[in-house]
Every structure is written in C-alpha cells, then in structure tokens.
C-alpha cells in the first residue's frame, strides 16, 4: 500500500472561532481518532492536495510536533460553494488490527461482449475492504475477459486472499451493457 507523509502542528484552541482563524491562514483543522486519545491538529491546505485530489488510497504518516502516527483518511468535509476543505477526520492504524479503507478498482482484459459490440461500464470506482495493513494492495484488479453481453461482475464474485469486502455482495462492480450493435450481432448469430 502506498504511503504519503504530512507535517502537522498540534492545535491548542478548539471551536468555531479557532477553526475559522486556522482556515484564514491556509490551514485545515484535522482530528486523529482511534487507539487511545484523540489528537487535534492543523495541516497546510497545499500539502493535502496530493492526498485528497487523487483516485488512489494511501496510508498517511502524520508527523505531529515530531511524533509520527500512521492513519487512514476517514472523512473530508468541503465548503458547499467554494469547494474549500473545511475539516478532515483520520483514523489511527494499529499494528495487528484490520483497517477499513476504500480501494480503487482497475479493470483488465478485453471482454468477450465488447468484441461483438457491447459497452463495458464500470459501476464502482472504489470498494470498501478490511485487511491488515501488510495485506492491503494499491488497487483491486478485476479481469473482465470472460464477460459476455448482459453479464455483470458483483462484489460477491470477487475473491482476493487477505481481503474482506465490506461493500455489499450484491453491489455491481462492472457490466457489459447491450447496445444496438450487439443486438444486431446476436440476431445474426
């Protein structure tokens, strides 16, 4: 699993007034939960761009006043109009305990249904999984080669060693949709 490092400064003041003052200075208020006491801190908004505006998932190493904590990003709150990051919640990673995280899905192969005119549709860009930090892959790779027109791959069809899927088993991952061209090809066959 990829890691990314952030430099942070612990917060001494809490509440709306302190959070607004931090945002005016270009800082984002954050909280680290789980595995002990909660830690409030601020991070530069520029440093967070590589973490938030990407399809990848990361294990975050947060350096708070010299102490390094491993965490995963749990939730990001945005301003409804300006799309400014208002607040971020991180969840502490504890060695030996499983971590729940959303991983990106990547499709590989050339589906049989696409060859005769069907259209491949990705329904889930990310899937929520639980695993030990050592077993977490960078992405979930799904082979679509055997898919025919009208067939779907569901989360329940996926089996990756060391991963437990928290997304519902009935959730569609990808499918080959019927198009006019594929209907014509099926009629000729």
N, C-alpha and C positions, 0 to 999 in steps of 0.2 A: 504494500500500500504506500502511495506517495505521501510524503510529509512536507509541511510548509511551516516556516518559523515566523513568529510575530513578536515584536518587542512591545511591552505594555508597561503602564505605570499604575500602581495601586491607587484607588480612589479613597479619600478620607471623608468627603462630603457626599451625601445622598439626597435624593429628592428631585423634583422638577427643576428647581432653580439651579442646582448644581449641574444637572444633565444638560440644560439649555446653555449654560456657560461653557461647558466642555464642547458642545456641538459648534458654538460660535468660534472656538479656537481650532476647529478642524479635527476634533477627536470624537470617537464613538464610544459611548458607555457600554460596557460588557459585564457579564456575570458568569462565573465558573461554578457549576453545580456538581454535586455528587461526591461520594467518597470522603466525607469529612465536612469541614466548614466551607461555606460559600465565600468566594472571593470576588469583590467588585474591582474593576479596573477600567482604564481607557486605552484605546489603540488609535493610532493615526488613521484617518479615513483613506489616505493614499496607500497605506500598507495592506488594507483589506481588499483592494480591487482584485488582486490575483487570487484571492480566496473565494470571493462572492460571485464575480462575473465570469464564471467558467463552468462547463458541464461536469468537470471532474470532482471527485470527492477526495478529501485529504484528512490525514491525522495532523492536527495542529499542535505544534510545540510552542507554547506561550511562555515567554520569559518575563515574569512579573518581578521587577526590582531584584534581578539576579537569580531568582528561583525559577526553574523550568518545570512546567506542567504539561502533560500530554492530554489532549482533549479532542472531541469532535464537535463540529458546529451543529447545534440543535435547531435554532430558530433565528431568523433575521426579520426585524421589523423595519419597514420602509415608510417614509412620509408619503401619504396618498397622492399628492400632486407633484412634488419636486423629485420624487424617487430618491431622496437622500436617505442613507442608512441611519435609523434612529437608535437602534439597540440590537445587540446580539447576545444570545444565550449559548454558552458552551457547556458540554457535559464531560467531566473528567474521565479519562481512561484508566482503569485499574488493571494491573497485570494479573492474568489468570481468570478474569471475568469477561464474558462476551460483551461485544459492543454492537449496538443497533445503529446502522448507517444506511443511507440511500446511495446505491452504486449505479453508475450509468450503464446502459445496455448498448452493446455493439453487435450488429448483425453481420454474419459472414456467409459466404457461399452465394450461389445463384439458384434461386428457387425454380422448381420444375414448372410451376404455374405461371411464372413471369416469362418463361421462354415461349409460352403459347399465347401471350397477350394479357395476362393478369397483372395487377398492380400490387406491389409489396407495400404494406402500410405498417409503420411502427406505432404501436398503441401506447407503450410505456417507455418513456425515455430513461426513467430511473426506477429501481426496485429496492424496497427496504429489506435488508438482510441482517442477521445476527450471527456473529462469529468472534472467535478470539482474534486479537489484533494481528497475530502472526499468520493467520489463515485468510485474511482479507485480501482479495485481488483488487487491482486497479479498476477493473470493469467486469461486467458479466457478458461473456461472449456466447451468442446464440447462433447455431448453424441452421440456416433456413433451406438448405439444399433439397430435402425431401418434401417440402410444402407444395401441394397442388392447388389449383384454383378452388377457392372456397374453404380452404383449411386454415386453422388458427393454432398457434402455439400459446398455451396458457402457462401461468406461473407453476401450476401443479405438474406440468410436463418437464420442468427443468430439474435437474439433479446434479448439484455441484458438491463435491466432497468438502466437508468442513463448514459449509454454509447452511443456515436455516433461514428459509424465506419467511418474512413477516408479512409481506404483501399477500392478499387473499389468493388462494389456489385457483379461483375462477377468473382472476384478472387476466385479460388478454395481453400478451407481450407483442406479438406481430401476427399478421394475417395476409393472405393473398386474396385480394378482392376481385370480384368478377367485373370485367369490362365488356364493352360491346365487341371488341376484337376477340376476346377469349370466348364469348358466347358463340360467335361465328365459327371459331375453330372447333368448338365442341360439337356444334351442329354438323359440320363436315365429317367429323370423326364418327 
